[in-house]
Amino acid sequence: MENVQTIEPLITNNTVIVGILMTILGLVFYTSGIKNPFIQKFYDIFPPLLLCYFLPGLLNSFNVFDGENSPLTTIGSRYFLPACLILFILNLDLKEMWALRKRSGLMFITGTIGIVVGGPLAVWLTSLVAPEVVGGTGPDAVWRGLGSLAGSWIGGSANQVALKEILQPSPHLFSAIIAVDAFVAYMWMAILLYGAGQSKKMDALLKADSSDVDYLKKKLEKRAKENARMPEAKHIIIMLALAFAGTGLATYLAEPVAQYVSENYPQLSTFSLTNTFFWIILFSTIFSICLSFTRARHYENYGASKLGTVLLYMLIVTIGMQMDILAILDNPGLFIVGILWISFHALLLFIVAKIFKIPYFYFAVGSMSNVGGVASASVMSAAFHPSLISVGVILSVFSYAIGTYAGWLTAILMQLASGAQ
């Protein structure tokens, strides 16, 4: 039998590949800041986050480099992911979360429930009509890919990648899920942004009193001016030290725990509890929540979440380099699953907002704090007023803290709904 030879990628040097990935990040962020109507329109349709996934995916698909077998992907998931989660959660303010509980908190929790319940419901409904769409076995089992999507829709990209590592969908399936995520999530975000421009009409529809939103604008605008600080080199070094020391500690603790569970309770592999990465994310989250009760939380004033965002985008391009951009063509029915899923999320939010007469601001930010995390929630908050960005950030930080676990629960429920083993 004649051997089939694998075509050698055009570029195999990892230093060169890192240079290409960072160039992509630089070009995307530079051009997205250009005040040109055509360019701004382009980025309205193709957001920077999406391009940071798809441009490396294009290079991988056309064999410029072999992303699937690159060590850079492991570096991204094992180093950058826990570190950026720590920097995001560092600013978790449970007292502030409690103060927001009545309206924004209620809508945030409603949005989370909409994702946790909506995913399994969408899978179950689809399985009744087209079971092959939500079927598959092993790494190609669709519930694994949809489980990573649940992480994106309860938290953001960092949680999505964490669940990708925990659930281990195939790169081919994950590529399709990224396409669904981009199309459905940004379509929903566009609808919410349109509603932000009609917020008075939306409040009238919901019969809501938005006077507390106006009060919140003034209060947060004053606080932001008082607390902002210019970071020095020492602040950046300390933030990186906290992030990577936490990552190292989490990894040190995770390996023996995962090994113990694997040896003594192998049946728990069904729930990913024998997966080392599950425990790395768990311990990283616990570490960062503990730090949020110390003076370390004030490093947010020096840009901890911005530094976390840098690490997140460096992670995203390493994930993108594994993508096969044509994968969605194998299962276009996944778009229907995604639309059903987000529709349930939206319907539940509307019902609760209507019953409790909650302003549209809390409706929109409560949704985006789940679906997309800090970036999307910040954009949505700013659409109402720049001073309200911190509301979206606070909710999103909490979303990051629970996203991996709520997403994991959603994945298990979708596994049951699909009838997969």
C-alpha positions as CSV (number, residue, x, y, z in Angstrom):
1,M,0.0,0.0,0.0
2,E,1.3,3.4,-0.9
3,N,1.9,5.8,2.1
4,V,0.0,9.0,2.2
5,Q,2.5,11.8,3.0
6,T,1.4,14.8,5.0
7,I,2.2,18.1,3.3
8,E,4.8,20.1,5.2
9,P,3.5,23.5,6.4
10,L,5.0,26.6,4.9
11,I,6.3,27.8,8.3
12,T,7.4,25.5,11.1
13,N,9.6,27.8,13.2
14,N,7.6,28.7,16.4
15,T,9.4,32.0,16.9
16,V,8.2,33.1,13.4
17,I,4.7,31.8,14.1
18,V,4.6,33.9,17.4
19,G,5.6,36.9,15.4
20,I,2.8,36.3,12.9
21,L,0.2,35.9,15.6
22,M,1.2,39.0,17.4
23,T,1.3,40.9,14.1
24,I,-2.3,39.8,13.6
25,L,-3.3,41.2,17.0
26,G,-1.5,44.4,16.3
27,L,-3.1,45.0,12.9
28,V,-6.6,44.1,14.2
29,F,-6.4,46.5,17.2
30,Y,-4.7,49.3,15.2
31,T,-7.1,49.2,12.4
32,S,-10.2,48.9,14.6
33,G,-9.2,52.2,16.2
34,I,-9.1,54.1,12.9
35,K,-11.9,56.6,12.7
36,N,-12.9,55.8,9.1
37,P,-16.6,55.1,8.4
38,F,-15.8,52.2,6.1
39,I,-13.4,50.6,8.6
40,Q,-15.8,51.1,11.5
41,K,-18.6,49.6,9.4
42,F,-16.4,46.6,8.7
43,Y,-15.7,46.1,12.4
44,D,-19.4,46.4,13.2
45,I,-19.9,43.3,11.0
46,F,-16.6,41.5,11.9
47,P,-15.7,42.4,15.5
48,P,-12.0,42.3,16.5
49,L,-12.6,39.2,18.7
50,L,-13.9,37.3,15.7
51,L,-11.0,38.2,13.5
52,C,-8.5,37.2,16.2
53,Y,-10.0,33.7,15.9
54,F,-10.5,33.5,12.2
55,L,-7.3,35.1,10.7
56,P,-5.1,32.5,12.4
57,G,-7.7,29.9,11.4
58,L,-7.3,30.9,7.7
59,L,-3.5,30.5,7.9
60,N,-4.0,27.1,9.5
61,S,-6.6,26.0,7.0
62,F,-4.3,26.9,4.1
63,N,-1.4,25.1,5.7
64,V,0.8,28.2,6.4
65,F,1.5,26.5,9.7
66,D,0.3,23.4,11.6
67,G,-1.7,24.9,14.5
68,E,-3.3,21.7,15.7
69,N,0.1,20.2,16.6
70,S,1.8,23.4,17.7
71,P,3.2,23.6,21.3
72,L,1.9,27.2,21.4
73,T,-1.7,26.1,21.9
74,T,-0.7,24.3,25.1
75,I,1.3,27.3,26.3
76,G,-1.8,29.5,25.7
77,S,-4.2,27.2,27.6
78,R,-1.9,26.3,30.5
79,Y,-0.3,29.7,31.1
80,F,-2.4,32.5,29.6
81,L,-5.9,31.2,30.4
82,P,-5.6,30.7,34.2
83,A,-3.5,33.9,34.5
84,C,-6.1,36.1,32.7
85,L,-8.9,34.6,34.7
86,I,-7.1,35.6,37.9
87,L,-6.7,39.2,36.7
88,F,-10.3,39.4,35.7
89,I,-11.7,38.0,38.9
90,L,-9.3,40.0,41.1
91,N,-11.7,42.9,41.0
92,L,-14.7,40.8,42.1
93,D,-16.7,43.0,44.6
94,L,-19.3,40.9,46.3
95,K,-20.5,43.9,48.3
96,E,-21.1,45.8,45.1
97,M,-22.7,42.7,43.6
98,W,-25.1,42.6,46.6
99,A,-26.0,46.2,46.2
100,L,-27.0,45.6,42.5
101,R,-29.0,42.4,43.4
102,K,-32.5,43.8,43.1
103,R,-32.5,44.7,39.4
104,S,-29.2,44.1,37.6
105,G,-28.5,41.1,39.7
106,L,-31.9,39.6,39.0
107,M,-31.5,40.1,35.3
108,F,-28.0,38.7,35.3
109,I,-29.1,35.5,37.2
110,T,-32.1,35.2,34.9
111,G,-29.8,35.4,31.9
112,T,-27.5,32.7,33.4
113,I,-30.5,30.4,34.0
114,G,-31.7,31.1,30.4
115,I,-28.3,29.8,29.1
116,V,-28.1,26.8,31.5
117,V,-31.7,25.7,30.8
118,G,-31.9,26.9,27.2
119,G,-29.0,24.9,25.9
120,P,-30.3,21.5,27.0
121,L,-33.8,22.5,25.8
122,A,-32.5,23.5,22.3
123,V,-30.5,20.2,22.1
124,W,-33.6,18.2,23.1
125,L,-35.9,20.0,20.6
126,T,-33.4,19.5,17.8
127,S,-32.9,15.8,18.7
128,L,-36.6,15.3,18.2
129,V,-36.4,16.5,14.6
130,A,-32.8,16.0,13.5
131,P,-30.9,13.9,16.0
132,E,-27.8,13.7,13.8
133,V,-27.3,17.5,14.3
134,V,-26.7,17.0,18.1
135,G,-25.2,13.5,17.8
136,G,-21.6,12.3,17.4
137,T,-19.3,10.3,19.5
138,G,-16.0,10.8,21.4
139,P,-14.4,14.1,20.7
140,D,-16.9,14.7,17.9
141,A,-19.9,14.5,20.2
142,V,-21.7,17.8,19.6
143,W,-22.6,18.3,23.3
144,R,-18.8,18.7,24.0
145,G,-18.6,21.6,21.5
146,L,-21.8,23.2,22.7
147,G,-20.5,22.9,26.3
148,S,-17.6,25.1,25.3
149,L,-20.1,27.5,23.8
150,A,-22.0,27.6,27.1
151,G,-18.7,28.8,28.7
152,S,-18.6,31.7,26.2
153,W,-22.3,32.6,26.9
154,I,-21.8,32.4,30.7
155,G,-18.5,34.4,31.2
156,G,-16.7,34.8,27.9
157,S,-13.8,33.5,25.8
158,A,-11.6,32.5,28.7
159,N,-14.4,30.3,30.1
160,Q,-15.0,28.9,26.6
161,V,-11.4,27.9,26.3
162,A,-11.4,26.4,29.8
163,L,-14.4,24.2,28.9
164,K,-12.7,23.3,25.6
165,E,-9.8,21.9,27.6
166,I,-12.1,20.2,30.0
167,L,-14.6,18.7,27.6
168,Q,-12.0,18.2,24.8
169,P,-14.2,18.5,21.6
170,S,-12.2,17.9,18.4
171,P,-10.6,21.0,16.8
172,H,-12.9,20.4,13.8
173,L,-16.0,20.6,16.0
174,F,-14.7,23.5,18.0
175,S,-14.1,25.5,14.8
176,A,-17.8,25.0,13.9
177,I,-18.8,26.1,17.4
178,I,-16.8,29.3,17.1
179,A,-18.7,30.2,13.9
180,V,-22.0,29.6,15.7
181,D,-20.9,31.7,18.6
182,A,-19.8,34.6,16.4
183,F,-23.0,34.6,14.3
184,V,-25.6,34.1,17.0
185,A,-24.0,36.1,19.8
186,Y,-23.2,39.1,17.7
187,M,-26.6,39.0,16.0
188,W,-28.2,39.1,19.5
189,M,-25.8,41.9,20.6
190,A,-26.8,43.9,17.5
191,I,-30.4,43.6,18.5
192,L,-29.7,44.7,22.0
193,L,-27.6,47.7,20.8
194,Y,-30.5,48.8,18.6
195,G,-32.7,48.6,21.6
196,A,-30.3,50.8,23.5
197,G,-30.9,53.5,21.0
198,Q,-34.6,53.1,21.7
199,S,-34.3,52.7,25.5
200,K,-37.1,55.1,26.4
201,K,-39.5,53.1,24.1
202,M,-38.2,49.9,25.6
203,D,-38.7,51.1,29.1
204,A,-42.3,52.1,28.2
205,L,-42.9,48.7,26.8
206,L,-41.6,47.1,30.1
207,K,-43.5,49.8,32.1
208,A,-40.2,50.4,34.0
209,D,-39.0,53.4,36.0
210,S,-35.4,54.2,35.0
211,S,-34.7,56.9,37.6
212,D,-32.3,54.7,39.5
213,V,-30.3,54.2,36.3
214,D,-29.8,58.0,36.1
215,Y,-28.7,58.1,39.7
216,L,-26.3,55.3,39.1
217,K,-24.8,57.2,36.1
218,K,-23.8,60.1,38.3
219,K,-22.5,58.0,41.2
220,L,-20.3,55.8,39.0
221,E,-18.9,58.7,36.9
222,K,-17.7,60.3,40.1
223,R,-16.1,57.1,41.5
224,A,-14.3,56.3,38.2
225,K,-12.6,59.7,38.2
226,E,-11.5,59.4,41.8
227,N,-10.0,55.9,41.6
228,A,-8.2,55.8,38.2
229,R,-4.4,55.5,38.5
230,M,-1.5,55.5,36.0
231,P,0.3,52.1,36.2
232,E,4.1,52.0,36.7
233,A,6.4,49.1,35.8
234,K,6.2,47.8,39.4
235,H,2.4,47.6,39.2
236,I,2.5,45.6,36.0
237,I,5.2,43.3,37.4
238,I,3.2,42.7,40.6
239,M,0.0,42.0,38.6
240,L,1.8,39.5,36.4
241,A,3.4,37.9,39.5
242,L,0.0,37.4,41.1
243,A,-1.4,36.0,37.9
244,F,1.4,33.5,37.1
245,A,2.1,32.6,40.8
246,G,-1.6,31.8,41.1
247,T,-1.4,29.7,37.9
248,G,1.6,27.9,39.2
249,L,0.0,27.2,42.6
250,A,-3.2,26.0,40.9
251,T,-1.3,23.6,38.7
252,Y,0.8,22.3,41.6
253,L,-2.4,21.5,43.5
254,A,-4.4,20.2,40.5
255,E,-2.1,17.4,39.3
256,P,-2.2,15.2,42.5
257,V,-5.9,15.9,43.0
258,A,-6.8,14.8,39.4
259,Q,-4.5,11.8,39.8
260,Y,-6.2,10.8,43.1
261,V,-9.7,11.1,41.6
262,S,-8.6,9.2,38.5
263,E,-7.2,6.3,40.5
264,N,-9.9,6.1,43.2
265,Y,-13.0,7.3,41.4
266,P,-12.5,6.7,37.7
267,Q,-16.3,6.8,37.2
268,L,-16.1,10.6,37.8
269,S,-14.4,11.0,34.4
270,T,-18.0,11.4,33.0
271,F,-18.1,14.7,34.8
272,S,-14.5,15.7,33.8
273,L,-13.3,15.4,37.4
274,T,-10.3,13.3,36.4
275,N,-9.2,16.1,34.1
276,T,-6.2,18.1,35.5
277,F,-7.3,21.2,33.7
278,F,-10.7,21.2,35.5
279,W,-8.9,21.5,38.8
280,I,-6.4,24.1,37.5
281,I,-9.3,26.4,36.6
282,L,-11.1,25.6,39.9
283,F,-8.0,26.4,42.1
284,S,-7.2,29.5,40.0
285,T,-10.7,30.8,40.5
286,I,-10.6,30.1,44.3
287,F,-7.2,31.8,44.5
288,S,-8.4,34.9,42.7
289,I,-11.6,35.2,44.7
290,C,-9.5,35.0,47.9
291,L,-7.3,37.8,46.5
292,S,-10.4,39.9,45.9
293,F,-10.8,40.2,49.6
294,T,-7.3,41.7,50.0
295,R,-5.6,44.9,49.0
296,A,-4.7,43.1,45.8
297,R,-8.1,43.9,44.4
298,H,-7.1,47.6,44.1
299,Y,-4.7,46.7,41.3
300,E,-7.8,47.0,39.1
301,N,-7.3,50.7,39.4
302,Y,-3.9,50.2,37.7
303,G,-5.5,48.1,34.9
304,A,-5.6,44.5,36.0
305,S,-8.5,43.6,33.8
306,K,-6.8,45.4,30.8
307,L,-3.7,43.3,31.4
308,G,-5.9,40.2,31.6
309,T,-7.5,41.2,28.3
310,V,-4.0,41.3,26.7
311,L,-3.3,37.7,27.9
312,L,-6.8,36.7,26.7
313,Y,-6.2,37.9,23.2
314,M,-2.8,36.2,23.1
315,L,-4.7,33.0,24.1
316,I,-7.4,33.6,21.5
317,V,-4.9,33.7,18.6
318,T,-3.3,30.4,19.8
319,I,-6.8,28.8,19.9
320,G,-7.6,30.3,16.5
321,M,-4.6,28.7,14.9
322,Q,-6.2,25.3,15.4
323,M,-9.3,26.2,13.5
324,D,-10.6,24.7,10.3
325,I,-12.7,27.5,8.9
326,L,-14.8,25.2,6.7
327,A,-15.9,23.0,9.6
328,I,-19.3,24.6,9.9
329,L,-20.3,23.3,6.5
330,D,-20.3,19.8,7.9
331,N,-23.1,20.6,10.3
332,P,-25.0,23.9,9.5
333,G,-27.9,22.7,11.7
334,L,-25.8,23.9,14.7
335,F,-26.9,27.5,13.8
336,I,-30.5,26.4,14.5
337,V,-29.5,25.0,17.9
338,G,-27.7,28.3,18.7
339,I,-30.7,30.4,17.6
340,L,-33.1,28.3,19.7
341,W,-30.8,28.6,22.6
342,I,-30.4,32.4,22.6
343,S,-34.1,32.8,21.9
344,F,-35.0,31.0,25.1
345,H,-32.4,33.2,27.0
346,A,-34.0,36.3,25.5
347,L,-37.6,35.2,26.2
348,L,-36.9,34.4,29.8
349,L,-35.2,37.8,30.3
350,F,-38.2,39.6,28.7
351,I,-40.7,37.8,30.9
352,V,-38.9,38.6,34.1
353,A,-38.3,42.2,33.1
354,K,-41.9,42.6,32.2
355,I,-43.2,41.1,35.5
356,F,-40.8,43.2,37.7
357,K,-40.9,46.3,35.5
358,I,-37.1,46.4,35.2
359,P,-35.5,49.0,32.9
360,Y,-34.1,48.0,29.6
361,F,-30.6,48.9,30.7
362,Y,-30.5,46.1,33.2
363,F,-32.1,43.7,30.7
364,A,-29.4,44.4,28.1
365,V,-26.4,44.5,30.4
366,G,-27.7,41.4,32.3
367,S,-27.7,39.5,29.0
368,M,-24.4,40.7,27.7
369,S,-22.6,40.1,31.1
370,N,-23.4,36.5,30.3
371,V,-23.1,36.3,26.6
372,G,-19.6,37.5,25.8
373,G,-18.3,38.7,29.2
374,V,-16.4,41.9,30.0
375,A,-15.9,43.1,26.4
376,S,-19.5,42.7,25.3
377,A,-21.0,44.0,28.6
378,S,-18.7,47.1,28.5
379,V,-19.8,47.9,25.0
380,M,-23.4,47.5,25.9
381,S,-23.1,49.6,29.1
382,A,-21.3,52.3,27.1
383,A,-24.2,52.4,24.6
384,F,-26.3,53.9,27.5
385,H,-23.5,56.0,29.1
386,P,-19.7,55.6,29.5
387,S,-20.0,56.0,33.3
388,L,-22.1,52.8,33.4
389,I,-19.4,50.6,32.1
390,S,-18.4,49.5,35.6
391,V,-21.9,47.9,36.1
392,G,-21.2,45.6,33.1
393,V,-17.7,44.9,34.4
394,I,-18.8,44.0,37.9
395,L,-21.5,41.6,36.6
396,S,-19.0,40.2,34.0
397,V,-16.4,39.5,36.6
398,F,-18.9,37.5,38.6
399,S,-19.8,35.8,35.3
400,Y,-16.1,34.9,34.8
401,A,-16.1,33.4,38.3
402,I,-19.0,31.1,37.7
403,G,-18.9,30.7,34.0
404,T,-16.7,27.6,33.8
405,Y,-18.8,25.7,36.3
406,A,-22.2,26.8,35.1
407,G,-21.0,26.0,31.5
408,W,-19.9,22.6,32.7
409,L,-23.3,21.9,34.3
410,T,-24.9,23.0,31.0
411,A,-22.7,20.6,29.1
412,I,-23.6,17.7,31.3
413,L,-27.3,18.5,30.9
414,M,-26.9,18.8,27.1
415,Q,-25.2,15.4,27.1
416,L,-28.2,13.9,28.8
417,A,-30.6,15.8,26.5
418,S,-28.9,14.5,23.4
419,G,-28.9,10.9,24.7
420,A,-25.1,10.6,24.3
421,Q,-23.0,8.4,26.6
